[in-house]
Amino acid sequence: MSELRVADGFGGYGDEFYERLIAAHQGLSERQSGALNARLILLLANQIGDRTILAQALAAARASVSPAPEAVRE
């Protein structure tokens, strides 16, 4: 069974990728930046191609984000 890798998979090049990601957003509007992120996510998801891994990645990403204040109910 496939399982999401959460350990460093960058082989020591995580900072380099992060710098390239930030550079790719330079000069873009917020809308363009969102479109770039969406396209990158779809390209990487297509490369991964494993529905189990993608579902685990979506769940992990969602769990790391707090709900918007208006979505929180008392």
Secondary structure by P-SEA (a helix, b strand, c coil): cbbbbcccccccaaaaaaaaaaaaaccccaaaaaaaaaaaaaaaaaaaccaaaaaaaaaaaaaacccccccccc
